[in-house]
Amino acid sequence: MELKDRIRRILHEQHIKQKDFAGDIKVTESYVSNLLNGKRRSISEALALLIEQVYGYSAQWVLTGEGDCYAVNLAAANSTPAKKRLIAEIEELSAPEVAAVQVFVDSLDGYKKAFDLSE
């Protein structure tokens, strides 16, 4: 899998537009466009680490395509017992079950907007 495919996967899985991705990782929209069309075939380690920090994709995977695509969440070590339990249970789910959980999580955004809730 080439870098352009990994970036496309991130955009797809995160349901974000190129413009928003560019803003989140502090690059121009044309830079992201060049990544997606294969004109840029590599990125800096610093940018890969920023993608890991912002989106949770392993910097190693972003750079090379090797290893697990998701970074180990160091913050999870400090999570509440309930969050740790949920994370452990989600890791055991089948792909269709994870998709169902994702639909539920996505629906929470609508709930928060409807009731003007913020964290």
One Martini backbone bead per residue (centre of mass of N, CA, C, O) as a GRO file, in nm:
protein
  119
    1MET     BB    1   0.095   0.038   0.025
    2GLU     BB    2   0.064   0.354  -0.033
    3LEU     BB    3   0.056   0.662   0.089
    4LYS     BB    4  -0.204   0.750  -0.058
    5ASP     BB    5  -0.369   0.511   0.064
    6ARG     BB    6  -0.333   0.582   0.362
    7ILE     BB    7  -0.460   0.862   0.349
    8ARG     BB    8  -0.733   0.774   0.238
    9ARG     BB    9  -0.805   0.596   0.478
   10ILE     BB   10  -0.812   0.816   0.688
   11LEU     BB   11  -1.032   0.988   0.559
   12HIS     BB   12  -1.247   0.768   0.554
   13GLU     BB   13  -1.248   0.674   0.858
   14GLN     BB   14  -1.285   0.991   0.960
   15HIS     BB   15  -1.470   1.166   0.785
   16ILE     BB   16  -1.278   1.359   0.601
   17LYS     BB   17  -1.147   1.630   0.458
   18GLN     BB   18  -0.880   1.761   0.314
   19LYS     BB   19  -0.902   2.038   0.448
   20ASP     BB   20  -0.914   1.934   0.743
   21PHE     BB   21  -0.657   1.772   0.741
   22ALA     BB   22  -0.467   2.004   0.677
   23GLY     BB   23  -0.535   2.173   0.928
   24ASP     BB   24  -0.463   1.955   1.147
   25ILE     BB   25  -0.147   1.923   1.011
   26LYS     BB   26  -0.032   2.196   0.894
   27VAL     BB   27  -0.121   2.210   0.583
   28THR     BB   28  -0.187   2.218   0.266
   29GLU     BB   29  -0.410   2.128   0.031
   30SER     BB   30  -0.197   2.071  -0.193
   31TYR     BB   31  -0.036   1.869  -0.032
   32VAL     BB   32  -0.259   1.660  -0.005
   33SER     BB   33  -0.310   1.629  -0.304
   34ASN     BB   34  -0.020   1.524  -0.365
   35LEU     BB   35  -0.051   1.272  -0.195
   36LEU     BB   36  -0.311   1.150  -0.341
   37ASN     BB   37  -0.165   1.165  -0.646
   38GLY     BB   38   0.162   1.091  -0.599
   39LYS     BB   39   0.368   1.339  -0.599
   40ARG     BB   40   0.393   1.249  -0.303
   41ARG     BB   41   0.589   0.974  -0.141
   42SER     BB   42   0.656   1.152   0.120
   43ILE     BB   43   0.721   1.209   0.470
   44SER     BB   44   0.774   1.323   0.762
   45GLU     BB   45   0.813   1.226   1.079
   46ALA     BB   46   0.667   1.467   1.207
   47LEU     BB   47   0.403   1.431   1.047
   48ALA     BB   48   0.343   1.142   1.136
   49LEU     BB   49   0.324   1.216   1.439
   50LEU     BB   50   0.084   1.407   1.405
   51ILE     BB   51  -0.112   1.199   1.296
   52GLU     BB   52  -0.100   1.025   1.546
   53GLN     BB   53  -0.200   1.238   1.748
   54VAL     BB   54  -0.472   1.317   1.598
   55TYR     BB   55  -0.569   1.003   1.474
   56GLY     BB   56  -0.402   0.720   1.566
   57TYR     BB   57  -0.181   0.664   1.359
   58SER     BB   58   0.087   0.513   1.292
   59ALA     BB   59   0.382   0.640   1.197
   60GLN     BB   60   0.501   0.389   1.068
   61TRP     BB   61   0.262   0.330   0.883
   62VAL     BB   62   0.257   0.598   0.734
   63LEU     BB   63   0.553   0.574   0.623
   64THR     BB   64   0.554   0.231   0.538
   65GLY     BB   65   0.302   0.017   0.603
   66GLU     BB   66   0.401  -0.095   0.871
   67GLY     BB   67   0.222  -0.250   1.078
   68ASP     BB   68   0.012  -0.115   1.275
   69CYS     BB   69  -0.212   0.141   1.208
   70TYR     BB   70  -0.249   0.164   1.512
   71ALA     BB   71  -0.191   0.325   1.787
   72VAL     BB   72  -0.090   0.331   2.091
   73ASN     BB   73  -0.275   0.431   2.368
   74LEU     BB   74  -0.137   0.604   2.621
   75ALA     BB   75  -0.398   0.723   2.756
   76ALA     BB   76  -0.531   0.449   2.838
   77ALA     BB   77  -0.366   0.407   3.102
   78ASN     BB   78  -0.548   0.665   3.232
   79SER     BB   79  -0.807   0.536   3.232
   80THR     BB   80  -1.086   0.425   3.310
   81PRO     BB   81  -1.222   0.125   3.375
   82ALA     BB   82  -1.454   0.153   3.171
   83LYS     BB   83  -1.281   0.225   2.923
   84LYS     BB   84  -1.099  -0.022   2.927
   85ARG     BB   85  -1.326  -0.227   2.889
   86LEU     BB   86  -1.430  -0.122   2.618
   87ILE     BB   87  -1.171  -0.155   2.460
   88ALA     BB   88  -1.142  -0.460   2.503
   89GLU     BB   89  -1.416  -0.536   2.373
   90ILE     BB   90  -1.372  -0.412   2.093
   91GLU     BB   91  -1.118  -0.588   2.018
   92GLU     BB   92  -1.321  -0.858   2.006
   93LEU     BB   93  -1.466  -0.775   1.764
   94SER     BB   94  -1.612  -0.782   1.485
   95ALA     BB   95  -1.646  -0.607   1.206
   96PRO     BB   96  -1.958  -0.565   1.222
   97GLU     BB   97  -1.956  -0.473   1.521
   98VAL     BB   98  -1.776  -0.226   1.481
   99ALA     BB   99  -1.964  -0.085   1.283
  100ALA     BB  100  -2.196  -0.053   1.486
  101VAL     BB  101  -2.039   0.119   1.688
  102GLN     BB  102  -1.972   0.348   1.491
  103VAL     BB  103  -2.261   0.437   1.444
  104PHE     BB  104  -2.316   0.513   1.734
  105VAL     BB  105  -2.090   0.720   1.771
  106ASP     BB  106  -2.182   0.905   1.539
  107SER     BB  107  -2.465   0.969   1.675
  108LEU     BB  108  -2.357   1.149   1.911
  109ASP     BB  109  -2.317   1.410   1.756
  110GLY     BB  110  -2.618   1.468   1.713
  111TYR     BB  111  -2.691   1.480   2.010
  112LYS     BB  112  -2.505   1.713   2.093
  113LYS     BB  113  -2.625   1.919   1.895
  114ALA     BB  114  -2.925   1.903   1.984
  115PHE     BB  115  -2.821   1.975   2.306
  116ASP     BB  116  -2.567   2.145   2.332
  117LEU     BB  117  -2.311   1.959   2.381
  118SER     BB  118  -2.008   1.939   2.576
  119GLU     BB  119  -1.689   1.839   2.710
   0.00000   0.00000   0.00000
